[in-house]
Amino acid sequence: MPVNVIIGALLVAAAVPVLLSSVAAARPARRSQLLAGSGKADLREVALTESAVTRVLVPWTRGLLDKLRRITPVGRVEALDRQLVYAGLAGRLPVERILGFKVLAGVAGFGLGTVLTNQGLLLPAVVAALGFFAPDTFVRGRAQERQLEIQNTLADTLDQITMSVEAGLGFEGAIARTARAGEGPLASELTRTLQEMQVGVSRSEALRNLADRTSVADLRSFVTAIVQAEDYGLPIAQVLRVQASEMRIKRRQRAEERALKMPVKIIFPLVFCIFPTLFIVLLGPAAIRLYENVIR
């Protein structure tokens, strides 16, 4: 058996159990139920709910992930943490686990590339790089999707808040009503903002936290307008009305911009996919007849 196949198989075999233990560490549901059930949970019973492999590998994996975070540059960890917040995964997917997935995917990719070829290390290095950066791409994609959804629903949400305030509700009450009636990431973020206000965080700080958690330019502009209106004593209803109108205009402008970009985007599919097929269908029979009648 070639040496590269043996090395690749060993790398993949080493990555799989660590990956499984990392995933198992993210599912402590049964253990949490036992601990929260009666307040007198038997630690032995809690421990026995996990398999022997999990009881051994999970603590080792956690220690390894902690060491991995310590050796990772602080700026890189902070950037990844921000992306997790933007993606709405900060509470469910720690930075350490993403770093672990990056290393495991890189090792598994190198092993897979080694198995697939014996012509040097170029392909294994490329596959390892793709695997290493795949978690970053996933988190960044989730963050962009979430930000786009927040941006698209912001205008309608502001309309609902404006109508509620004009109907006599307070600003917090209008946000609460809109959050209960709405769905998606913006409604979740508004609910979290209300929870911060309920535990004593000032309105201005809670709104700034909302803008920081989402990093959406339109939402940040809205938060700035509300904070300034509160500082200068301006009517909230009037500010909300102006902001809702501006958000609708911006949404229409973005739609028009996407429509103007569409002809440019369809040029390449048109030239390389549709036109060749069309030419074959239209000119193919004529070319065959010309070949049969003239060339022969």
C-alpha positions as CSV (number, residue, x, y, z in Angstrom):
1,M,0.0,0.0,0.0
2,P,1.4,3.5,-0.9
3,V,2.7,5.5,2.0
4,N,0.5,8.5,1.1
5,V,-2.6,6.4,1.4
6,I,-1.5,5.2,4.9
7,I,-0.7,8.7,6.0
8,G,-4.1,10.0,4.7
9,A,-6.0,7.2,6.3
10,L,-4.3,7.9,9.7
11,L,-5.0,11.6,9.5
12,V,-8.7,11.1,8.7
13,A,-9.0,8.4,11.4
14,A,-7.4,10.7,13.9
15,A,-9.7,13.6,13.0
16,V,-13.0,11.7,13.1
17,P,-13.1,10.8,16.8
18,V,-12.1,14.2,17.9
19,L,-14.8,15.7,15.7
20,L,-17.4,13.4,17.1
21,S,-16.4,14.2,20.7
22,S,-16.5,17.9,19.8
23,V,-20.0,17.5,18.5
24,A,-21.0,15.5,21.6
25,A,-19.8,18.3,23.8
26,A,-22.4,20.5,22.3
27,R,-25.3,18.3,23.3
28,P,-25.6,18.3,27.1
29,A,-29.4,18.2,27.0
30,R,-29.9,15.1,29.2
31,R,-27.3,16.1,31.7
32,S,-28.9,19.6,32.0
33,Q,-32.3,18.0,32.6
34,L,-31.0,15.9,35.4
35,L,-29.2,18.8,37.0
36,A,-32.3,21.0,36.7
37,G,-34.9,18.4,37.6
38,S,-35.0,18.2,41.4
39,G,-31.9,20.0,42.6
40,K,-30.6,16.7,44.1
41,A,-29.1,15.1,41.0
42,D,-26.8,12.2,41.6
43,L,-23.5,13.1,40.0
44,R,-22.8,9.5,39.2
45,E,-26.2,9.2,37.4
46,V,-25.3,12.4,35.4
47,A,-21.9,11.0,34.5
48,L,-23.4,7.6,33.4
49,T,-25.7,9.3,30.9
50,E,-22.7,9.8,28.7
51,S,-20.9,7.0,26.9
52,A,-17.4,6.0,28.0
53,V,-15.9,7.4,24.9
54,T,-17.6,10.7,25.5
55,R,-16.5,10.9,29.1
56,V,-12.9,10.4,28.1
57,L,-12.8,12.5,24.9
58,V,-14.9,15.5,25.8
59,P,-12.7,16.8,28.7
60,W,-9.6,16.2,26.6
61,T,-11.2,18.0,23.6
62,R,-12.2,21.0,25.8
63,G,-8.7,21.3,27.1
64,L,-7.3,21.1,23.6
65,L,-9.7,23.7,22.3
66,D,-8.8,26.1,25.2
67,K,-5.1,25.7,24.3
68,L,-6.0,26.3,20.7
69,R,-7.7,29.5,21.5
70,R,-4.8,30.7,23.6
71,I,-2.3,30.2,20.8
72,T,-4.6,31.9,18.2
73,P,-3.9,35.6,17.6
74,V,-6.3,37.8,19.7
75,G,-7.4,39.8,16.7
76,R,-8.4,36.7,14.8
77,V,-10.4,35.4,17.8
78,E,-12.1,38.7,18.2
79,A,-13.0,38.9,14.5
80,L,-14.4,35.4,14.5
81,D,-16.4,36.1,17.7
82,R,-17.9,39.2,16.0
83,Q,-18.9,37.1,13.0
84,L,-20.6,34.6,15.3
85,V,-22.5,37.4,16.9
86,Y,-23.6,38.8,13.5
87,A,-24.7,35.3,12.5
88,G,-26.7,34.8,15.7
89,L,-24.6,31.8,16.7
90,A,-22.6,33.3,19.6
91,G,-24.6,31.5,22.3
92,R,-24.7,28.1,20.5
93,L,-21.3,27.8,18.9
94,P,-18.3,29.0,20.9
95,V,-15.2,30.4,19.2
96,E,-13.2,27.5,20.5
97,R,-15.3,25.0,18.6
98,I,-15.0,26.9,15.4
99,L,-11.2,26.9,15.8
100,G,-11.3,23.2,16.4
101,F,-13.4,22.6,13.3
102,K,-10.9,24.6,11.3
103,V,-8.0,22.5,12.4
104,L,-9.9,19.2,12.0
105,A,-11.2,20.1,8.6
106,G,-7.6,21.1,7.6
107,V,-6.1,17.8,8.8
108,A,-8.9,15.8,7.3
109,G,-8.6,17.7,4.0
110,F,-4.9,17.1,3.9
111,G,-5.5,13.4,4.6
112,L,-8.1,13.2,1.9
113,G,-5.9,14.9,-0.6
114,T,-3.1,12.5,0.2
115,V,-5.3,9.6,-0.4
116,L,-6.6,11.0,-3.8
117,T,-3.1,11.6,-5.3
118,N,0.5,10.5,-5.0
119,Q,1.8,13.3,-7.2
120,G,3.3,15.6,-4.6
121,L,1.7,17.7,-1.9
122,L,0.0,20.4,-4.0
123,L,-3.5,18.8,-4.0
124,P,-3.3,17.8,-0.3
125,A,-2.3,21.4,0.5
126,V,-5.1,22.9,-1.5
127,V,-7.7,20.6,0.0
128,A,-6.3,21.3,3.5
129,A,-6.6,25.0,2.9
130,L,-10.2,24.6,1.6
131,G,-11.1,22.6,4.7
132,F,-9.3,25.0,7.1
133,F,-11.2,28.1,5.7
134,A,-14.6,26.3,5.3
135,P,-15.8,27.1,8.8
136,D,-15.0,30.8,8.3
137,T,-16.9,30.8,5.0
138,F,-19.9,29.1,6.7
139,V,-20.0,31.6,9.6
140,R,-19.5,34.6,7.3
141,G,-22.2,33.4,4.9
142,R,-24.7,32.9,7.8
143,A,-23.8,36.4,9.1
144,Q,-24.4,38.0,5.7
145,E,-27.7,36.2,5.2
146,R,-28.9,37.3,8.7
147,Q,-27.9,40.9,8.1
148,L,-29.6,40.9,4.7
149,E,-32.8,39.5,6.3
150,I,-32.7,42.2,9.0
151,Q,-32.1,44.9,6.4
152,N,-35.1,43.7,4.3
153,T,-37.5,43.5,7.2
154,L,-36.4,46.7,8.9
155,A,-38.8,49.1,7.0
156,D,-41.9,47.0,7.7
157,T,-40.9,46.7,11.4
158,L,-40.4,50.4,11.7
159,D,-43.9,50.9,10.2
160,Q,-45.4,48.7,12.9
161,I,-43.5,50.5,15.6
162,T,-44.6,53.8,14.3
163,M,-48.3,52.9,14.1
164,S,-48.1,51.5,17.6
165,V,-46.5,54.7,19.0
166,E,-49.0,56.9,17.2
167,A,-51.8,54.7,18.6
168,G,-50.7,55.6,22.1
169,L,-48.2,52.9,23.1
170,G,-44.9,53.8,24.6
171,F,-41.7,53.1,22.7
172,E,-40.8,50.0,24.7
173,G,-44.4,48.8,24.4
174,A,-44.4,49.3,20.7
175,I,-41.2,47.4,20.3
176,A,-42.6,44.5,22.5
177,R,-45.7,44.3,20.4
178,T,-43.8,44.3,17.2
179,A,-41.4,41.7,18.4
180,R,-44.2,39.4,19.5
181,A,-46.0,39.8,16.2
182,G,-42.8,39.4,14.1
183,E,-40.6,36.6,13.1
184,G,-37.0,36.2,12.1
185,P,-33.7,37.6,13.4
186,L,-34.9,41.2,13.8
187,A,-37.7,40.2,16.1
188,S,-35.3,38.1,18.1
189,E,-32.9,41.0,18.4
190,L,-35.7,43.4,19.5
191,T,-36.8,40.9,22.2
192,R,-33.2,40.7,23.5
193,T,-33.1,44.5,23.5
194,L,-36.2,44.6,25.6
195,Q,-34.8,42.1,28.0
196,E,-31.7,44.3,28.5
197,M,-33.9,47.2,29.3
198,Q,-35.9,45.1,31.8
199,V,-32.7,44.2,33.7
200,G,-31.7,47.9,34.1
201,V,-29.8,48.8,30.9
202,S,-30.6,52.2,29.7
203,R,-32.6,52.6,26.5
204,S,-29.7,54.3,24.7
205,E,-27.2,51.6,25.6
206,A,-29.6,48.8,24.8
207,L,-30.2,50.3,21.3
208,R,-26.5,50.7,20.8
209,N,-26.0,47.1,21.7
210,L,-28.6,46.2,19.2
211,A,-26.7,48.1,16.5
212,D,-23.4,46.5,17.5
213,R,-24.9,42.9,17.5
214,T,-26.3,43.2,14.0
215,S,-23.8,45.6,12.2
216,V,-26.5,46.7,9.7
217,A,-26.0,50.2,8.5
218,D,-29.7,51.1,8.2
219,L,-30.4,49.8,11.7
220,R,-27.4,51.7,13.1
221,S,-28.8,54.9,11.4
222,F,-32.2,54.3,13.1
223,V,-30.6,53.7,16.5
224,T,-28.6,56.9,16.1
225,A,-31.7,58.9,15.3
226,I,-33.6,57.5,18.3
227,V,-30.8,58.2,20.7
228,Q,-30.4,61.7,19.4
229,A,-34.1,62.3,19.7
230,E,-34.1,61.1,23.3
231,D,-31.1,63.3,24.1
232,Y,-32.7,66.5,22.6
233,G,-36.2,65.8,23.7
234,L,-37.7,65.4,20.2
235,P,-41.0,63.6,19.6
236,I,-40.3,59.9,19.1
237,A,-43.4,59.4,16.8
238,Q,-42.2,62.1,14.4
239,V,-38.6,60.6,14.3
240,L,-40.1,57.1,13.8
241,R,-42.2,58.4,10.9
242,V,-39.2,60.0,9.2
243,Q,-37.0,56.9,9.7
244,A,-39.7,54.5,8.4
245,S,-40.1,56.7,5.3
246,E,-36.3,56.7,4.7
247,M,-36.1,53.0,5.1
248,R,-38.8,52.4,2.5
249,I,-37.0,54.7,0.1
250,K,-33.7,52.9,0.7
251,R,-35.3,49.5,0.2
252,R,-36.8,50.7,-3.1
253,Q,-33.5,52.1,-4.2
254,R,-31.7,48.8,-3.4
255,A,-34.4,46.9,-5.5
256,E,-33.8,49.3,-8.4
257,E,-30.1,48.9,-8.1
258,R,-30.4,45.1,-8.2
259,A,-32.7,45.4,-11.2
260,L,-30.1,47.5,-13.1
261,K,-27.4,45.0,-12.3
262,M,-29.4,42.1,-13.7
263,P,-28.6,42.6,-17.4
264,V,-24.9,42.6,-16.6
265,K,-25.1,39.4,-14.6
266,I,-27.0,37.5,-17.3
267,I,-24.5,38.3,-20.0
268,F,-22.2,35.4,-19.3
269,P,-24.9,32.7,-19.0
270,L,-26.4,34.1,-22.1
271,V,-23.2,34.1,-24.1
272,F,-21.8,30.8,-22.9
273,C,-24.9,28.7,-22.2
274,I,-28.0,29.9,-24.1
275,F,-26.5,31.3,-27.4
276,P,-24.4,28.1,-28.2
277,T,-27.5,25.9,-27.7
278,L,-29.6,28.2,-29.8
279,F,-27.1,28.3,-32.6
280,I,-26.8,24.5,-32.5
281,V,-30.6,24.2,-32.8
282,L,-31.0,26.8,-35.5
283,L,-27.9,26.3,-37.6
284,G,-27.2,22.6,-37.0
285,P,-29.6,21.3,-39.6
286,A,-28.4,23.8,-42.2
287,A,-24.8,22.9,-41.5
288,I,-25.5,19.2,-42.0
289,R,-27.4,19.8,-45.2
290,L,-24.6,22.1,-46.5
291,Y,-22.1,19.4,-45.7
292,E,-24.1,16.7,-47.5
293,N,-24.9,18.8,-50.6
294,V,-21.8,20.8,-51.2
295,I,-18.8,19.2,-49.5
296,R,-19.7,15.7,-50.6
